[in-house]
C-alpha cells in the first residue's frame, strides 16, 4: 500500500510542477502555470539584469509585445536575479520600457522549467527563449536572442500550418 501511495504522490509531484515564482513588480506569489497554456501562445524570455546580450536585445521582445495580440500571443519575461536583486531587475525593466509581465525567479527555477518541458535539457544561460502553444505545450527553445522578425515569421508559419491542416480536413470530409 505504501508503494502505491508513493507512486501516486510521485506522479502528481512530477506531472503537475508548480515552479513558484513572484511577480517582479509587486512580489505577489505566482507560478509559471498561471501564465502558460491559457489559450494564447506564450513567448517566454529568461533574462538577467547584468546580461549584456539581454540589454542589447530585450527591445525585440518589447516590440513583439506591441503586436502579440495579432498572433494570439503573450510575452512573459523571467528575471533569474532572485530576491536579492529584485530592485536591479526592476530597474532593468524600467530602463528598457518593458510593459509585458515579468516574473522573478532563480537560475534553479529556470532549470526546473526547462527540464520539465524539454527532457534532457537544462538552463544554460541568458537570454533563453521558450515558446509554448496555447495549450501549454513546448513549441520551441533557443539559447540566445531572437528578433521581432524571427518571431513574426514563426507565428506566420504557424498560421499557415493551421490553414493547410484545415484545407486537408475539408478535403477529407468531402471525399
C-alpha positions as CSV (number, residue, x, y, z in Angstrom):
1,X,0.0,0.0,0.0
2,X,2.8,2.4,0.8
3,X,4.4,1.7,-2.5
4,X,1.2,2.6,-4.4
5,X,0.8,5.8,-2.4
6,X,4.4,6.7,-3.2
7,X,3.8,6.1,-6.9
8,X,0.7,8.2,-6.9
9,X,2.3,11.0,-5.0
10,X,5.4,10.9,-7.2
11,X,3.2,11.1,-10.3
12,X,1.3,14.1,-9.0
13,X,4.5,15.9,-8.0
14,X,6.2,15.4,-11.3
15,X,3.1,15.7,-13.5
16,X,1.9,19.0,-12.0
17,X,5.0,21.1,-11.3
18,X,4.3,24.3,-9.5
19,X,7.5,26.3,-10.2
20,X,6.9,29.0,-7.7
21,X,7.9,32.5,-8.7
22,X,6.9,36.0,-7.8
23,X,5.7,38.9,-9.9
24,X,8.7,41.2,-10.3
25,X,6.8,44.4,-9.8
26,X,5.0,43.7,-6.6
27,X,6.3,40.4,-5.2
28,X,3.0,38.6,-5.4
29,X,3.4,34.8,-5.3
30,X,2.8,33.2,-8.6
31,X,3.6,30.1,-10.7
32,X,4.7,29.6,-14.3
33,X,1.5,27.6,-14.8
34,X,-0.5,30.8,-14.1
35,X,0.7,32.1,-17.5
36,X,1.4,29.2,-19.8
37,X,-1.4,27.3,-21.5
38,X,-4.2,29.8,-21.0
39,X,-5.4,29.8,-24.6
40,X,-2.6,32.0,-26.0
41,X,0.8,31.3,-27.4
42,X,3.5,32.3,-24.9
43,X,6.9,33.8,-25.7
44,X,8.9,33.5,-22.5
45,X,12.3,35.0,-22.2
46,X,14.6,34.2,-19.3
47,X,16.9,37.2,-18.7
48,X,19.2,38.8,-16.1
49,X,19.8,42.5,-15.3
50,X,23.5,42.0,-15.8
51,X,23.3,40.1,-19.1
52,X,25.0,42.2,-21.8
53,X,23.2,40.4,-24.6
54,X,19.8,40.8,-22.8
55,X,20.5,44.6,-22.5
56,X,21.1,44.8,-26.3
57,X,18.2,42.6,-27.5
58,X,15.3,42.8,-25.0
59,X,13.8,45.5,-27.1
60,X,12.9,42.9,-29.6
61,X,10.6,41.2,-27.1
62,X,9.1,44.6,-26.1
63,X,8.5,45.4,-29.8
64,X,6.8,42.0,-30.3
65,X,4.7,42.5,-27.2
66,X,3.1,45.5,-29.0
67,X,1.8,43.2,-31.8
68,X,1.5,40.0,-29.8
69,X,-2.3,40.1,-29.8
70,X,-2.2,39.8,-33.7
71,X,-0.7,36.4,-33.2
72,X,-2.8,35.3,-30.2
73,X,0.4,35.5,-28.2
74,X,1.6,37.0,-24.9
75,X,5.1,37.9,-23.8
76,X,6.4,36.9,-20.4
77,X,9.8,37.8,-19.0
78,X,11.6,35.9,-16.3
79,X,14.4,37.5,-14.4
80,X,16.7,34.9,-12.8
81,X,18.2,37.5,-10.5
82,X,16.5,36.2,-7.3
83,X,15.0,38.2,-4.5
84,X,18.4,39.7,-3.5
85,X,18.5,41.6,-6.9
86,X,14.8,42.4,-7.2
87,X,15.5,46.2,-7.3
88,X,18.2,45.8,-10.0
89,X,15.8,43.7,-12.1
90,X,13.0,46.2,-11.6
91,X,15.4,48.9,-12.8
92,X,16.3,46.8,-15.9
93,X,12.5,46.6,-16.7
94,X,12.1,50.4,-16.2
95,X,15.2,51.2,-18.3
96,X,14.0,49.1,-21.2
97,X,10.3,50.1,-21.0
98,X,9.2,46.5,-20.6
99,X,5.4,46.6,-20.4
100,X,4.9,42.9,-20.5
101,X,4.6,40.7,-17.4
102,X,7.9,40.0,-15.7
103,X,8.5,37.4,-13.1
104,X,11.3,36.9,-10.6
105,X,12.9,33.5,-10.2
106,X,16.3,31.9,-9.7
107,X,18.6,30.0,-12.2
108,X,17.4,26.8,-10.4
109,X,13.7,27.7,-11.2
110,X,14.6,28.3,-14.8
111,X,16.4,25.0,-15.0
112,X,13.4,23.2,-13.5
113,X,11.1,24.9,-16.0
114,X,13.2,24.0,-19.0
115,X,13.9,20.4,-17.8
116,X,10.2,19.9,-17.3
117,X,9.1,20.9,-20.8
118,X,12.2,19.8,-22.7
119,X,13.5,16.4,-21.4
120,X,17.3,16.1,-21.0
121,X,17.7,19.8,-21.4
122,X,18.9,22.3,-18.8
123,X,19.3,26.0,-18.4
124,X,22.5,27.2,-20.0
125,X,22.3,31.0,-19.8
126,X,20.6,34.2,-20.7
127,X,18.8,35.1,-22.8
128,X,16.9,31.9,-23.2
129,X,13.6,32.0,-25.2
130,X,10.9,29.4,-24.8
131,X,7.7,29.1,-26.9
132,X,4.5,27.5,-25.6
133,X,1.4,26.6,-27.5
134,X,-2.0,27.9,-26.4
135,X,-2.5,24.5,-24.8
136,X,0.7,24.9,-22.8
137,X,3.0,22.5,-24.7
138,X,6.6,23.4,-25.5
139,X,6.9,24.6,-29.1
140,X,10.5,25.7,-29.1
141,X,13.5,26.7,-27.2
142,X,16.6,28.7,-28.0
143,X,19.6,30.0,-26.1
144,X,20.3,33.4,-27.4
145,X,18.3,36.3,-28.6
146,X,15.5,36.4,-31.2
147,X,14.3,39.3,-33.3
148,X,10.8,40.6,-33.9
149,X,11.1,39.5,-37.5
150,X,12.0,35.9,-36.4
151,X,9.0,35.8,-34.0
152,X,6.7,37.2,-36.7
153,X,8.0,34.7,-39.3
154,X,7.5,31.8,-36.8
155,X,3.9,32.8,-35.9
156,X,3.0,33.4,-39.6
157,X,4.3,29.9,-40.3
158,X,2.0,28.6,-37.6
159,X,-1.0,30.4,-39.1
160,X,-0.1,28.8,-42.5
161,X,0.1,25.3,-40.9
162,X,-3.3,25.8,-39.4
163,X,-4.8,26.9,-42.7
164,X,-3.1,23.9,-44.5
165,X,-4.4,21.4,-42.0
166,X,-8.0,22.9,-42.3
167,X,-7.8,22.5,-46.1
168,X,-6.7,18.9,-45.6
169,X,-9.6,18.3,-43.2
170,X,-12.1,19.8,-45.6
171,X,-10.8,17.6,-48.5
172,X,-11.1,14.5,-46.3
173,X,-14.7,15.4,-45.4
174,X,-15.7,15.9,-49.0
175,X,-14.4,12.6,-50.1
